[in-house]
Amino acid sequence: MTMADMSPPVVPSNLPTLVKDAFVRAQASGDLLYYPTQVAILAIGSLAFQLRYSPSLAQKPKPPKPVDQNTRPFNPFENPSPALLVAQLPPSHRLVLNKFAIVPEHFILATKDFKPQTHLLERGDVDAAYACVQAYHSAGKELFVFFNSGDHSGASQPHRHLQLLPVECMRYGLETAEHGSEWAILADKVCEGEETPPFTVFTSPINAQMNAEEKHLVYLSLYKRAVRAAMANVEAVEEGEAQICYNFAMTSRCMALCPRTTEGAPIRDNNGNEIGKVALNGTVLAGTALVKNKAEWDVIRASSTALSSVLGRIGVPLTNLNGYK
């Protein structure tokens, strides 16, 4: 790690305004596509869980495949479009809008230099993400950060990046949804001991007084607990390639990490016919899920068990913890 990497991240104090203005401009110019959603609140035990459906998401354009097999796939974070760039984040990161947004003002914290998404987060990654959280918190707003690592986590880009969602934007549509006021960030509720989701998640409280090293050690501790739960008799590494697939999340007061064993599970109708598959990424730690077709949307809303069944199959079953909780 270089001295530059050890420098504290420099985050604009007006970050929420920068993100909002950049989103509005990029959407107006067509550089960014926003996919509005319908939302319903489902009860998963005592948890209020968001289910969202975007009819237009099926038309989302796919990146072109390289003609030459030896050509590297397109990397949106290597040289981001100026229209999507929110800010440089010295010394080692930049902030970029998500080109295909389901939540308004969805933005991304990416390393300037290529680093693998499958490697453990470094101290600078965690520190930069929390600095963004604090910029929102200081403005009276909250930010939900999530990270997908590994084939079963919902990860889609190999260049290391964490994703950031303004919580007020995650609430869009809830004001008219039945029980919409009951939804809150799942990671915070689990961390405070209020809820237990149907999948294994490890949490730890954090605060603004912790230094960069202390916050990184909390992340590593959660990762080690997840490795012990997922892999018997395996000692967790502290750097380099992760040994498990997992989702990580951060808010102003909590870190959460859940080991993943599958990206999702099939959804079946009352006749047992498979009608689709629900895939989940790190937003599961916020208490949200997304479906892409109406049949899935209708069946899950009508069933009291369909979503909870999927959630119970994505990671380490609660009954398999062997004392590692």
N, C-alpha and C positions, 0 to 999 in steps of 0.2 A: 504494500500500500504506500503510495507516495504522500509527501507532505500536503500536496494539493487536495488529495482525496480525504485527508484528515481535517481540512478546513470546514467550518460550519457552513451549511448551505445558505445562500443569499436568496431569500424569497421576497418578492414585492409585497409591501404591506397592503396594497389594494388588490390583492390577488382575486377575491371574489368578483370585483368589478371588471378586471382584465379578462377573466374567463367568460363572464356573461357577455361583454361587448364583443369578444372574439367569436363567440358562438353565434350571436345575432348577425354579425357581418358575414361569416362563412356560410351560414344557412341562406342568407339573402343572395349571395353570389353563386350559390350552387356548388361550392367547394365542400360542403358538408350535407349529408342527408339525415333528416330526422324522421323517425318512424313512430308516430303517435300510437298509444296503446289503450286498450280497455283494461279495467282492473276490477278484481273481486277480492274480497278478504275471506280466506278460508280458516277454519279452526283446526289447528294441528295440536290436539290435546288442549292445553290452555293458551297456546301460542296463536297470535293473529298473524297469518302468513299472506303476503301479497301474491296473487296469481295475475300475470299480465299476458295479454294477447295482442299481437300486432298483425292485422290482416295484410299489411303491405310488406311485411318482412320477407315473405316468400319471394318477392321480386328483387331482393337485395342483390346487386351485381357481384359476381365472383371475380377475384383477381385473375388476370390472364396467366395461363401456364407458360413457362419458358419454352421457347421453340427448341433451344439447345438444352439437352439433358444436363450439360455441365454448367449451365447458367444458374446463378443463385436466385432463389425466389425473391420477389419484390419485398424490400424491407421498408415499411412506412416510417420507421424511426431513424433511419440512417441519415437521410437528408430530407426532413419533412417540408412539405409545401409551406411557403410563407403565410398562406391564408389560414393554415391550421396551427401554426406556431403561436403559442400563448406567451412564452417567455423562456429565456435561457435561465438555468438555475445553477450558477457556479457553485462548486468547482467542476462537477462531473455529470450533471443531469440537465434535461430540458423538459418543458411542459408543452404538450401537443394535444389538440382537440381530437376526440374520437371521430373519425370521418363518418361512421355509421352509428348514429346515436339513437338509443331507445329511451334513455333518460336525458333530458335537456342538460346542457353544460357538462356533459361527461368528458373528462379530460384525463390525460395519461402522463405519468412521470416515467420517462425513459432515460437510460444511460446514454451519454453522448457517444461513447465508444461501445462497440459491440461487446456485450457480455451475455452468457447463456441464461435463458429463462429457467433452465433446469438446475442451475447452481443455487446454493443458499444465498440469501440476501446478505449483503455486506453492511457494515456499520453505516456507511454513507447513504445507502439506499433507504434504510429505516429512518435515519435522521432527516433526510430530505422529505420523505413522506410525512413525517410528523410535523416538520416545519410548515408544510402546506396545511395540515390540519389546524395548526395553531393560528395561521393567518386567517382562516375562516372563523375559528373560535373567537379571536380577538375582534372580529367584525360582527359578533353576535350570531354567527351561523355555525352549522356543523357539517363535517365532511366525513364520508365513509370511504375508506381505502381498502382495496382488495388486490390480492396477488394469486395468480393461478400458476401452479408448477407441476408439470408432468402430464402424461397422456390422459389420465383420468380426471383431470382438474378443470377441464374447460379451456385450457391454454390453446392459443392458435398462432402466436407469433414467437419465434425463437429468440428474438432480441429482448433482453430483460426490460420489463416495464411493470409498474404498478398502476392500477386504475383508480380514479378518484371521482366520486359522485357527491354533489351537494345534496344533503339530506332533504332540504326543502323541495328540491326537484324530484326526489324519489317519492314525495308525497302527492305529486300531481295526480288529480283524479280521485284522491281518497276523500275529498270533502263531500262528494256525492255518492260514495260507495257505502253500502250498509256495513256498519262496524269499522269504517275507515279510520275513525279516531283512535281505535284500539291498537293500530300498528305502531311498532317502534323497532329500532334496530335490534335484531336478535342477539348479536354479540354482546351488546351492553346489558341486555336483560339476563343472559346466561352468566355473565361476569358478576352481576349483582346478586346472583343466586335465585332469581325470580322464576326462571324457566329451565326446562331440560328438553332439548329437541330430540327427535328420534334417531339421531346420529351422534357419534362421539365428537365432541369439540372441547378443546382445552383453552382456558382463558386466564388472563392475568390483568389486574388493574395497572394502569400507568398514569403518569401525571407530568405536567410541564416542568416540574423541578428536576426531573431525571435528566442526566446528561446523556450524550449520544451512546457512550459505552454501556450505560445501564439499560437503556432501551433495547440495544442490540442483544444484550444478555437475556433479557426477557423473551425476545423472539427466539433465541437459540434454545432457551429452556422449554418453550412450548414445542419447538420442533423435536427436541429429544424425547419429550413425553409422548409425542405422536409416534415416533419411531419405535419406542418400547411397546406401545399398544398394538402397533401394526406388525411388528417383526420380533418374534421371540429370540432372545439371546443375541441380539445385534447391538453393537455399540454405535451410537450416533456420531457422525462426523460433525465438525464445526465449520467447515468451509468446503468449497468445491461442489461436486455433483450431489444432489439430494438423493437419499436412499429410498424415499417414498414419494408418491404423488400427494399433493396437499393443497388446500386453500388457506390463505392467511388474510386476516382483516385487522384493521386498526381504526379506532375512533379517538376522540380527545381523551378518553378515560379508560380505554380497554384495548388489549390485543387478544385475538382469537385465532386458533389454528385447528383445522380438522383434516385428518388423514383421509385420503380418497382411494377407493378400490375399484370404482367404476364411474364413468361420467354421468350415467343416468340409467333409466330403466323403461321398459315398454309400458304403454297405457293400453288397457283393454276395455272393450265395451261390455255390456251386461251379458252378451253371448260368448264372451271369452275371445272375441276377435281383436287382434292387435290393430290399433288405429293410429299409432304413432309412438314416439319415444320422447320423454322429457329429459333434456340434458341440463346439467346444473354447473355453474361456475362459482366463483367466490362470492357472488351476490347472495348465495344461499345463507351466508353468515350475516346478511342483513335481514333475512326472512323474506326473500323474494324468489320467484320462479317465473320463467317465460315459456309460453308455448307459441308455436308458429302456424297451427291450423285450427279451424273452428271445431273440428271433431274432438280434438284434445281439450280445447277450451270448454266445450259443452259437457263432456264426460267427467272431467275433473271437478267442475263446479257442482255437478249433480251427485257426485259420490262423496261419501264421508270418509273413505279410506284410500282413494286412488293416490293422492299426493303424499300422504303420510307413508304409504307403502313404498313409493319411490325414494323418499327421504331416508327410510330405514335401510335401504340397500346400497347407498352411495359410499359408505365408509365402513369403519370398524363398528360392528354391532355393540350396543351398550352392554350386552351380556358377556362380551369377550374382553373386557378391560383388564381382568386379572390384577386388580389393585393399582392400576397405573393412572387412575383418574386424578 
